[in-house]
Amino acid sequence: MLPEDCVCTILSFTSPLETSKSSLVSTTFRSASESDVVWDRFLPPDYQDLLLRLVKPLKFSTKKELFFHLCNWVLIDGGRKSFKMDKSSGKKSYLLSARELFITWSDIPMYWIWKHISQSRLEEVTELRSSSWIEIHGKIKTPMLSKNTTYVAYLKMRISNRAYGLNTTPFEVSVEVGKQASHGTVCVCGQDKEKQETVRMEMLREREDGWMEVELGEFFNGENDEEVKMSFTETKDYRLKAGLVIQGIELRPKL
């Protein structure tokens, strides 16, 4: 049987899922699978910085315990972002709050209203009161994300009971990173799928948490230090629109 320190080294080159399964092999593997040496490799390189940015400090006694704490959404940066890791791979996900986005005229109550709702994991969401011009842009630096990983960006939203004008024209969506670019259109409130032609057409999807999401695009995050730019816009149809509730933009690894 290999010494425990050798087993720890081997496990540190696997994954959180494989390490957890290995605990069933023997007492040596069980002990090694609890080691801080192993779980420190599964935590993101910037985890100490993330801990300093938490809205509420976490209590933990081992690196494994910390890892699984971070596999649940935690608020960072004064509640303007939310962060979590995947239990199986340790890959990072981020949710950029509506406050972290650039939303045209969001500071003018005539057009957008900010509110607190209990169903949101973030502290604030914003609802479109009335406007004919909608521009929502978000950005994030690639070093914040997991390297060598394909990500998908989603706008997390709801349609309120007072909504109108959202299904008159498809919204345009895009994701750009360096030389990578993804563009498409989005149907809101039941736009006809058959209207798609040569562009990518997405539909709203309902999530388990009661919110809806629409894909903005995907990109591969390699080793470069770049900026991800994401957008959701409708600026061509001048009819008034209302009832779009925005929680934020979520970036998560592609399954």
ABEGO torsion letter per residue (X at the ends): XBBAAAAAAAAAABBAAAAAAAAAABAAAAAAAABAAAAAAABBAAAAAAAAABABBBBBABAAAAAAAAABBBBBGGGABBBBBBAAAGBBBBBBBAAABBBBGAABAAABBBBBBAABABABBBBBABBABBBBBBBBBAAABBBGBBBBBBBBBBBBAABBGAAABBBBBBBBBEABBBBBBBBBGGBBAAABBABBBBBBBBBAAGBBBBBAEBBBBBABBBBBBBBBBBAABABBBBGBBBAEBBBBBBX
